[in-house]
Each structure stands twice: as structure tokens, then as C-alpha cells.
Amino acid sequence: MINSDTLLNRFLTYIKIDSQSNPNNENTPSTEKQWTIAHLLKEELERIGLQDVSIDDKAYIMATLPSNVDHEVPTVGFVSHFDTSPDFNASSIKPQIHENYDGGDIILNAEKNIILSPDYFEDLKLYKGQTLITTDGTTLLSADDKAGITEIIMAMEYLVDHPEIRHGKLRVGFTPDEEIGRGAHHFDVEKFGAAYAYTMDGSQIGELEYENFNAASATLKFKGISVHPGYAKGKMVNSMYLAQKFIDVLPKEEVPEQTEGYEGFFHLCKMNGTIELTELNYIIRDHDKTKFEARKELFEGVVAKMNKTHGEEVVELEIHDQYYNMKEKVEPIKYIVDIAEQAMKELNITPVLKPIRGGTDGAQLSYKGLPCPNIFAGGHNFHGKFEYVPLESMVKASEVIVKIAELTARR
């Protein structure tokens, strides 16, 4: 149904444009280079025949495919982000195409001995015989989420070219800065005008998600006193040791590398320290709202105890909630998940319903009034040099979008 050659060429065009976001810039978009792909996408949407194509002063893109049925159908949206993660090099991407993958090791870069192996990345075994798109081992691939962007545009183009497929009004939304947690911050839900939407931002084929972490960030500053080490007895306070005491109190097993499924965690993302001042940056995650609040309270309790023991305000703590579990907003209208599940089954895709161990634009959009489950875009090993995406998964994702539009009109 969806032309795989056209899809591949479109995807390769998008990923070669560096659109990395920057968490240290408060502007939206956070990098000027995101405008390059934003303008290209606007032109693409206009070229394929969508209407009401707009791009605002913060690079949010919206477009409409009008209904072609004469009965009332809910307006459905499809959303993806065009920024790329700042976690790894995203410039000068040189994709490699591996047709009829044999199920073994893939040499990404012989010179640097970088190998993508199913012995370590077991999901590769799912795609034997398929066409894989990988990096050359020096960059990420940007399938997160340019695969989603590609799939939405391919699906819209297909529906424009095949008016015999009946559908209601469809809305498309592309956002900047999702990778730094701001993708939904300036998304105008009222202007978008959809009853609900789907983010195309999941991983392996079949993924369908409507539960995600409750999320917070925490910054801790430990204050010490620097004294010449030769005369430090009873006077020096080493802030790095204070930080170590805090770290040691937290449960050792509740970290990302030892948790899965619904298990929450504390993740130390960054630390900088001198004798005078040490700063720790954490993210706090849990699917359960009560446990999430308890995790934040644990931080507050440990800090209060340390300040009582070591002196008032020796530790400063700032906690900011980032997003919440979309389940609360999606469950009351869970039929939107059922439609996506039915679409996959009709396309001979086995639905994989599981919680997101992270967040998407959909989490924040759900709390802004746009319930927004997440559907697979096909990529694996995001944010690093081992990122890859099967071409067949992207084709199927596009077909799922078309089928959702069709089923929604039929219902």
C-alpha cells in the first residue's frame, strides 16, 4: 500500500538535516537549525495537498486533511517531533542501508570496530530478512522522531491520492524541542482542534502505549568550606563527601539499569563538584502517582535530616514536576486505544501494549486536553550510535495511520 522506496527517500532526506535541540537555551525552538527542517516540512505538507498549513513563531506546524464523509466523525490528530536528541552527535549523519538482514552482526564502522550485534541488542532478531537502516557508528540516526514525521506525511499523501478511503477530518502536528521536555509547552490544543490524537513516537513494531512515567527533575547543591588541607582539621567541610552521603541513602537497586516495566527509579544524570560546592542533577520517575510523590518526599526528608545534622542550609533542593501519567486522561475514552489496536490487528501486526518507561509529547498534551496515546514508529536504540530502524516497520506504521483514519470514520 505505502511505497517503501518513496518512504525511504523521504526519511533519508529528513535525517540528514541536523535538528538537534539544546537544553541550555530557553528559546523555542532551542536551536536555530530546527527551523531548517520545520520550513521543509511545511512545504512538504503543502505540496502533498494538505490544507490550513501553518507554522507559528515557535516553529510549531499544523495542517489539515479535510473529511471526505458526509456524517459526523471526531477530528483525529497525528503528532511527531522534528528535533533530535542532544545526547549524541547528530551532525553529518551517514545512514547505511542493509537489505535482507541475515540476523548476524552488522559492522557499522570497521575502522573504529563499532558493531551492532544481536548478542547484545536482541531485538535485531525480530527483523531477519528485512531492510535495516543504521548509522555509520559516529552519529545517532534521528529515527527518533523523523521516522514518525515520515510516516505521518506518507499516510497523509496516500489518503490524498486515494479518496476512495473514507475518513473524517485529520489534523497533523509537528513540534520542536520534544527531546528536552518542551515539545508540548507551546502546543495550541485549541487551535489544533482534534478530539484526540496519536503520537507516532514509539519503538518496535506493534507498540501501543497509553501509560507513562510521572516525572520530576531534582537539583541538589551541597555547600562546603575550603581550607588549606594542611590546616583543615575541624574546619574543612568537603561538599563532595556530603553529596556522597546523600547518594548512599537512596535505594541502590532503584536505578534505571536495574528496573523495568512499572518499576520506578532515581537517576543521577550529572554531577559536578569542588570542595566548596557540589551539584547533583537527578530525574525521578514512577508510574504510580502515590509512589511518585513518596519518591519526592524521600529527597525532601533526606535533605532536611542532613541540614539538621550538618548545619542549616548545607544542602539546597529544587524539585520540578515535568509531566504526569497520561493513563488518567486516556482511560475515560479508552476506545481510542481500542481503535489503534484494531487497526494493527487488521494489518496483521501483533499489538504490544506496555507502559512507556519515559515520556512523550502525548503525556503533556493529554493534560492539556488532547488525550494522546503513543504508537510505534519503528526505531530502536535511540539517542546513540547503535540506533536503527527497519524499513518495513515504518511502512507498517504509515499503514496503521491510514487504517485508524478509516476505522474512525467507519465507527
BELRARA-V366814 format. One record per residue. SS is DSSP state (H for helix, E for strand, - for the rest). PHI is phi in radians with two decimals (999 if undefined). OMEGA is omega in whole degrees, 0 to 359 (999 if undefined). Layout:
BEGIN
ss->SS phi->PHI omega->OMEGA
ss->SS phi->PHI omega->OMEGA
END
This chain:
BEGIN
ss->- phi->999 omega->178
ss->- phi->-1.48 omega->181
ss->- phi->-1.29 omega->186
ss->H phi->-1.22 omega->179
ss->H phi->-1.16 omega->178
ss->H phi->-1.11 omega->179
ss->H phi->-1.06 omega->182
ss->H phi->-1.06 omega->181
ss->H phi->-1.10 omega->179
ss->H phi->-1.15 omega->180
ss->H phi->-1.05 omega->181
ss->H phi->-1.10 omega->177
ss->H phi->-1.09 omega->184
ss->H phi->-1.21 omega->187
ss->H phi->-1.25 omega->180
ss->- phi->-1.38 omega->176
ss->- phi->-1.64 omega->179
ss->- phi->-1.23 omega->180
ss->- phi->-2.30 omega->181
ss->E phi->-1.13 omega->176
ss->- phi->-1.56 omega->187
ss->- phi->-2.36 omega->183
ss->- phi->-1.17 omega->182
ss->- phi->-1.60 omega->178
ss->- phi->-2.01 omega->184
ss->- phi->-1.43 omega->179
ss->- phi->-1.22 omega->174
ss->- phi->-2.22 omega->356
ss->- phi->-1.19 omega->186
ss->- phi->-1.37 omega->176
ss->- phi->-2.41 omega->179
ss->- phi->-1.12 omega->185
ss->- phi->-1.19 omega->174
ss->H phi->-1.16 omega->179
ss->H phi->-1.11 omega->182
ss->H phi->-1.04 omega->180
ss->H phi->-1.29 omega->179
ss->H phi->-1.04 omega->179
ss->H phi->-1.15 omega->178
ss->H phi->-1.08 omega->181
ss->H phi->-1.14 omega->176
ss->H phi->-1.03 omega->180
ss->H phi->-1.11 omega->179
ss->H phi->-1.09 omega->181
ss->H phi->-1.10 omega->177
ss->H phi->-1.16 omega->184
ss->H phi->-1.14 omega->182
ss->- phi->-1.40 omega->172
ss->- phi->1.86 omega->176
ss->- phi->-1.32 omega->183
ss->E phi->-1.97 omega->178
ss->E phi->0.91 omega->181
ss->E phi->-1.29 omega->183
ss->E phi->-2.41 omega->171
ss->E phi->-2.40 omega->185
ss->- phi->-1.62 omega->186
ss->- phi->-1.30 omega->176
ss->- phi->-2.00 omega->174
ss->- phi->1.38 omega->174
ss->- phi->-1.34 omega->184
ss->E phi->-1.95 omega->175
ss->E phi->-2.39 omega->180
ss->E phi->-2.73 omega->185
ss->E phi->-2.25 omega->163
ss->E phi->-1.90 omega->185
ss->- phi->-1.11 omega->177
ss->- phi->-1.14 omega->173
ss->- phi->-2.13 omega->175
ss->- phi->-2.08 omega->184
ss->- phi->-1.77 omega->175
ss->- phi->-2.03 omega->185
ss->- phi->-1.29 omega->179
ss->- phi->-2.34 omega->177
ss->- phi->-1.04 omega->175
ss->- phi->-1.30 omega->183
ss->E phi->-1.96 omega->179
ss->E phi->-1.94 omega->173
ss->E phi->-2.31 omega->191
ss->E phi->-2.25 omega->172
ss->E phi->-2.54 omega->179
ss->E phi->-2.01 omega->183
ss->- phi->-1.83 omega->176
ss->- phi->-1.41 omega->181
ss->E phi->-2.03 omega->184
ss->- phi->-1.02 omega->174
ss->- phi->-1.44 omega->186
ss->- phi->-1.30 omega->184
ss->- phi->-2.67 omega->181
ss->- phi->-0.96 omega->181
ss->- phi->-2.19 omega->180
ss->- phi->-1.79 omega->179
ss->- phi->1.00 omega->178
ss->- phi->-1.18 omega->180
ss->- phi->-2.10 omega->183
ss->- phi->-1.18 omega->175
ss->E phi->-2.11 omega->182
ss->E phi->-1.87 omega->182
ss->E phi->-2.06 omega->180
ss->- phi->-1.39 omega->177
ss->- phi->0.86 omega->182
ss->- phi->-0.89 omega->187
ss->- phi->-1.54 omega->178
ss->- phi->1.56 omega->181
ss->- phi->-1.84 omega->179
ss->- phi->-1.14 omega->175
ss->E phi->-2.00 omega->178
ss->E phi->-1.42 omega->179
ss->E phi->-1.39 omega->184
ss->E phi->-2.63 omega->183
ss->- phi->-1.14 omega->182
ss->- phi->-1.08 omega->182
ss->- phi->-1.71 omega->180
ss->- phi->0.97 omega->179
ss->E phi->-1.81 omega->188
ss->E phi->-2.20 omega->174
ss->E phi->-1.62 omega->190
ss->- phi->-2.11 omega->175
ss->- phi->-1.21 omega->175
ss->- phi->-1.16 omega->180
ss->- phi->-1.84 omega->179
ss->- phi->-1.84 omega->190
ss->H phi->-1.14 omega->180
ss->H phi->-1.07 omega->178
ss->H phi->-0.97 omega->183
ss->H phi->-1.13 omega->179
ss->H phi->-1.23 omega->194
ss->H phi->-2.07 omega->176
ss->- phi->-1.03 omega->180
ss->- phi->1.56 omega->182
ss->- phi->-1.73 omega->178
ss->- phi->-1.68 omega->180
ss->E phi->-1.85 omega->175
ss->E phi->-1.92 omega->183
ss->E phi->-2.19 omega->173
ss->- phi->-1.54 omega->172
ss->- phi->-1.76 omega->177
ss->- phi->1.52 omega->181
ss->- phi->-1.97 omega->181
ss->- phi->-2.46 omega->164
ss->- phi->-1.42 omega->184
ss->- phi->-1.74 omega->184
ss->- phi->1.31 omega->172
ss->H phi->-1.09 omega->173
ss->H phi->-1.65 omega->6
ss->H phi->-2.26 omega->178
ss->H phi->-1.30 omega->168
ss->H phi->-1.13 omega->179
ss->H phi->-1.08 omega->177
ss->H phi->-1.02 omega->181
ss->H phi->-1.04 omega->184
ss->H phi->-1.13 omega->179
ss->H phi->-1.15 omega->181
ss->H phi->-1.14 omega->177
ss->H phi->-1.07 omega->180
ss->H phi->-1.14 omega->179
ss->H phi->-1.13 omega->179
ss->H phi->-1.11 omega->179
ss->H phi->-1.11 omega->180
ss->H phi->-1.17 omega->176
ss->H phi->-1.08 omega->183
ss->H phi->-1.39 omega->182
ss->- phi->-2.26 omega->182
ss->- phi->-1.13 omega->177
ss->- phi->-1.21 omega->175
ss->- phi->-1.42 omega->185
ss->- phi->-1.46 omega->182
ss->- phi->-2.70 omega->173
ss->- phi->-1.46 omega->178
ss->- phi->-1.20 omega->180
ss->E phi->-2.08 omega->178
ss->E phi->-2.09 omega->178
ss->E phi->-1.99 omega->177
ss->E phi->-2.37 omega->177
ss->E phi->-2.08 omega->188
ss->E phi->-2.15 omega->170
ss->- phi->-1.55 omega->161
ss->- phi->1.07 omega->177
ss->H phi->-1.14 omega->184
ss->H phi->-1.18 omega->177
ss->H phi->-1.95 omega->172
ss->- phi->1.42 omega->185
ss->- phi->-2.08 omega->187
ss->- phi->-1.04 omega->182
ss->- phi->-1.75 omega->187
ss->- phi->-1.01 omega->183
ss->- phi->-1.99 omega->179
ss->- phi->-1.32 omega->183
ss->- phi->-1.52 omega->183
ss->H phi->-1.10 omega->181
ss->H phi->-1.12 omega->178
ss->H phi->-1.12 omega->181
ss->H phi->-1.06 omega->169
ss->- phi->1.27 omega->178
ss->- phi->-1.68 omega->176
ss->- phi->-1.27 omega->176
ss->E phi->-2.83 omega->182
ss->E phi->-2.62 omega->175
ss->E phi->-2.26 omega->169
ss->E phi->-1.51 omega->175
ss->E phi->-1.74 omega->189
ss->E phi->-2.57 omega->179
ss->E phi->-1.54 omega->185
ss->- phi->-1.84 omega->192
ss->- phi->-1.12 omega->181
ss->- phi->-0.94 omega->179
ss->- phi->1.70 omega->182
ss->E phi->-1.07 omega->177
ss->E phi->-2.50 omega->191
ss->E phi->-2.26 omega->173
ss->- phi->-2.37 omega->173
ss->- phi->-2.24 omega->178
ss->E phi->-2.50 omega->178
ss->- phi->-1.13 omega->153
ss->E phi->-1.35 omega->191
ss->E phi->-2.36 omega->174
ss->E phi->-2.49 omega->172
ss->E phi->-1.95 omega->180
ss->E phi->-2.39 omega->175
ss->E phi->-2.10 omega->179
ss->E phi->-2.10 omega->177
ss->E phi->-2.11 omega->181
ss->E phi->-1.84 omega->186
ss->E phi->-1.83 omega->179
ss->- phi->-2.03 omega->177
ss->E phi->-2.28 omega->181
ss->- phi->-1.59 omega->178
ss->- phi->-2.40 omega->177
ss->- phi->-0.88 omega->185
ss->H phi->-1.04 omega->179
ss->H phi->-1.26 omega->183
ss->H phi->-2.25 omega->192
ss->- phi->-1.58 omega->187
ss->- phi->-1.03 omega->178
ss->- phi->1.32 omega->184
ss->- phi->-2.14 omega->183
ss->- phi->-1.21 omega->169
ss->E phi->-2.17 omega->184
ss->- phi->-1.58 omega->184
ss->H phi->-1.09 omega->180
ss->H phi->-1.18 omega->177
ss->H phi->-1.25 omega->175
ss->H phi->-1.08 omega->179
ss->H phi->-1.08 omega->179
ss->H phi->-1.09 omega->178
ss->H phi->-1.07 omega->178
ss->H phi->-1.11 omega->181
ss->H phi->-1.01 omega->184
ss->H phi->-1.17 omega->180
ss->H phi->-1.30 omega->184
ss->- phi->-1.21 omega->180
ss->- phi->-1.09 omega->188
ss->- phi->-1.16 omega->185
ss->- phi->-1.50 omega->183
ss->- phi->-1.68 omega->179
ss->- phi->-2.28 omega->184
ss->H phi->-0.96 omega->185
ss->H phi->-1.29 omega->179
ss->H phi->-2.19 omega->182
ss->- phi->-2.25 omega->180
ss->- phi->-2.76 omega->176
ss->- phi->1.01 omega->182
ss->- phi->-1.57 omega->183
ss->- phi->-1.29 omega->179
ss->- phi->-1.51 omega->181
ss->E phi->-2.79 omega->165
ss->E phi->-1.93 omega->182
ss->E phi->-2.19 omega->175
ss->E phi->-1.37 omega->186
ss->E phi->-1.58 omega->187
ss->E phi->-2.75 omega->174
ss->E phi->-2.56 omega->176
ss->E phi->-2.35 omega->183
ss->E phi->-2.66 omega->168
ss->- phi->-2.34 omega->177
ss->- phi->-1.05 omega->185
ss->- phi->-1.31 omega->188
ss->E phi->-2.63 omega->173
ss->E phi->-2.20 omega->181
ss->E phi->-2.11 omega->175
ss->E phi->-2.01 omega->175
ss->E phi->-2.05 omega->181
ss->E phi->-2.04 omega->160
ss->E phi->-2.03 omega->183
ss->E phi->-2.08 omega->186
ss->E phi->-2.40 omega->171
ss->E phi->-2.88 omega->178
ss->- phi->-1.27 omega->182
ss->- phi->-1.45 omega->185
ss->H phi->-1.12 omega->180
ss->H phi->-1.14 omega->178
ss->H phi->-1.16 omega->178
ss->H phi->-1.08 omega->178
ss->H phi->-1.12 omega->179
ss->H phi->-1.14 omega->178
ss->H phi->-1.13 omega->178
ss->H phi->-1.14 omega->179
ss->H phi->-1.15 omega->177
ss->H phi->-1.07 omega->177
ss->H phi->-0.99 omega->182
ss->H phi->-1.10 omega->180
ss->H phi->-1.18 omega->180
ss->H phi->-1.14 omega->179
ss->H phi->-1.12 omega->179
ss->H phi->-1.07 omega->180
ss->H phi->-1.18 omega->180
ss->H phi->-1.15 omega->178
ss->H phi->-1.16 omega->178
ss->H phi->-1.26 omega->184
ss->H phi->-1.42 omega->190
ss->H phi->-1.84 omega->180
ss->- phi->2.15 omega->184
ss->- phi->-1.03 omega->176
ss->- phi->1.09 omega->172
ss->- phi->-1.27 omega->176
ss->E phi->-2.21 omega->173
ss->E phi->-1.95 omega->181
ss->E phi->-2.26 omega->171
ss->E phi->-2.19 omega->177
ss->E phi->-2.11 omega->178
ss->E phi->-2.26 omega->174
ss->E phi->-1.17 omega->182
ss->E phi->-1.88 omega->176
ss->E phi->-2.82 omega->184
ss->- phi->-2.20 omega->182
ss->- phi->-1.18 omega->183
ss->- phi->-1.20 omega->182
ss->H phi->-0.90 omega->182
ss->H phi->-1.04 omega->183
ss->H phi->-1.62 omega->183
ss->H phi->-1.55 omega->185
ss->H phi->-0.97 omega->179
ss->H phi->-1.09 omega->177
ss->H phi->-2.23 omega->188
ss->- phi->-1.14 omega->177
ss->H phi->-1.04 omega->179
ss->H phi->-1.23 omega->172
ss->H phi->-1.29 omega->180
ss->H phi->-1.07 omega->179
ss->H phi->-1.09 omega->179
ss->H phi->-1.11 omega->179
ss->H phi->-1.13 omega->178
ss->H phi->-1.11 omega->179
ss->H phi->-1.03 omega->180
ss->H phi->-1.12 omega->182
ss->H phi->-1.10 omega->179
ss->H phi->-1.19 omega->177
ss->- phi->-1.78 omega->179
ss->- phi->1.06 omega->174
ss->- phi->-1.85 omega->177
ss->- phi->-1.39 omega->179
ss->- phi->-1.12 omega->177
ss->E phi->-2.09 omega->181
ss->E phi->-1.56 omega->181
ss->- phi->-2.72 omega->179
ss->- phi->-1.27 omega->175
ss->E phi->-1.40 omega->174
ss->- phi->-1.59 omega->183
ss->- phi->2.98 omega->178
ss->- phi->-2.56 omega->175
ss->- phi->-2.30 omega->171
ss->H phi->-0.92 omega->183
ss->H phi->-1.04 omega->179
ss->H phi->-1.11 omega->180
ss->H phi->-1.23 omega->180
ss->H phi->-1.11 omega->179
ss->H phi->-1.06 omega->180
ss->H phi->-1.43 omega->174
ss->- phi->-1.65 omega->177
ss->- phi->1.85 omega->179
ss->- phi->-2.14 omega->178
ss->- phi->-0.95 omega->197
ss->E phi->-2.64 omega->174
ss->E phi->-1.09 omega->184
ss->E phi->-2.02 omega->182
ss->E phi->-2.05 omega->181
ss->E phi->-1.02 omega->170
ss->- phi->-1.93 omega->170
ss->- phi->1.92 omega->186
ss->E phi->-1.37 omega->178
ss->E phi->-2.38 omega->174
ss->- phi->0.99 omega->183
ss->- phi->-1.02 omega->171
ss->- phi->1.25 omega->179
ss->- phi->-2.79 omega->187
ss->- phi->-1.26 omega->181
ss->- phi->-1.67 omega->180
ss->- phi->-1.12 omega->176
ss->E phi->-2.64 omega->176
ss->E phi->-2.55 omega->174
ss->E phi->-1.34 omega->178
ss->H phi->-1.04 omega->182
ss->H phi->-1.10 omega->179
ss->H phi->-1.18 omega->178
ss->H phi->-1.17 omega->177
ss->H phi->-1.07 omega->180
ss->H phi->-1.11 omega->179
ss->H phi->-1.09 omega->177
ss->H phi->-1.08 omega->180
ss->H phi->-1.18 omega->176
ss->H phi->-1.10 omega->178
ss->H phi->-1.04 omega->179
ss->H phi->-1.04 omega->182
ss->H phi->-1.17 omega->177
ss->H phi->-1.05 omega->178
ss->H phi->-1.03 omega->181
ss->H phi->-1.15 omega->182
ss->H phi->-1.15 omega->180
ss->H phi->-1.08 omega->178
ss->H phi->-1.17 omega->182
ss->H phi->-1.20 omega->181
ss->- phi->-1.22 omega->999
END
